[in-house]
Amino acid sequence: MTAAAFPNTRPRRLRTAEFIRAMVRETRLAPAQLIQPLFVAEEAQKGAIPSMPGQSRLDLDELARECVELRRLGIAAVALFPVIPSERKNELGSEALNPEGLIPRAIKAVKSACPELGVVVDIALDPYTSHGHDGVLDAAGYVDNDITVEMLRKQALVLARAGADVLAPSDMMDGRIGSIRSVLERDGQKNMVILSYAAKYASAFYGPFRDAVGTKVALKGDKRTYQMDPANADEALREVELDLNEGADIVMVKPGMPYLDVIHRVKERFGVPVAAYQVSGEYAMLRAAIANGWLDERKVIMESLLCLRRAGADMILTYFAKQAASWLAEETT
Ligand code: PBG
């Protein structure tokens, strides 16, 4: 700054009191922008998740009650993830196609308890495969893209017919959005929303999620032949462009906080609705520091969510959704 400008320009004037800070605030967070991921289990598997303090595997009755509460707080939607008993898993993940399976029953439970709450379901095979990968393995142990896409489009149809509002393919197979979109069109499901996990990274931040759904013990190797390299951002733009061309309505970047640059570039380049997923490892990290008294719970959680919005996310999948919504209900500015 030049000497002449001082003291005429004082950015601190707009920071002197809360009323003025609130007037110039560029980004806001609202419960309607939050999606609560929930783990759904059969009664025998329900209970707390040690690596995600405060989160648990819910049976269908608990799920229905939780959803009523979330809706009361103004939460937009829930994203459902199943805990599949190991005796129902196999190499192909064929339980994913069962119209009476856990997720179809969970969709019905949520919709009958709380019809206005949006229901997002994951399209991927990893909770259902005995090896924990998101697709079908060939003889060499490589996830076969096209056979997997055939499974995913069937899974998508089963879950669409079960009454889901939003399908969220999280598998990172090539061409799956177009394939799912065409099967939906042919089935007359023209308004089914596809929220694509378009830029999903092969991240170490998914560890607690894999504990929660019980895929960690079985998982052989890693997911680097289909999920993206954390080193790449240009590639994320290519992935997003493909998914939009294939018929995605909303694109997601995942994880959240370590990938703010990617969220920002996607929003800038395409101007479409963007979702960010603050994943299980981000949740566990914050919870651990909060439990130790090293970070202030409310401030750090709200900052972590606001920063995802500032980077360009229109909506956020976060395990803190319920907590954040209840704090937002207390705020006046
Ligand atoms: C599975 C899926 C994963 C997550 C969402 N869907 C895990 C993975 O890809 O291994 C991670 C979510 C989280 O960590 O909170 N397709």
Boltz pocket constraint, residues with backbone or C-beta under 6 A from the ligand:
constraints:
  - pocket:
      binder: B
      contacts: [[A, 122], [A, 123], [A, 124], [A, 125], [A, 126], [A, 134], [A, 170], [A, 171], [A, 205], [A, 206], [A, 207], [A, 208], [A, 209], [A, 210], [A, 223], [A, 278], [A, 279], [A, 280], [A, 281]]
      max_distance: 6.0
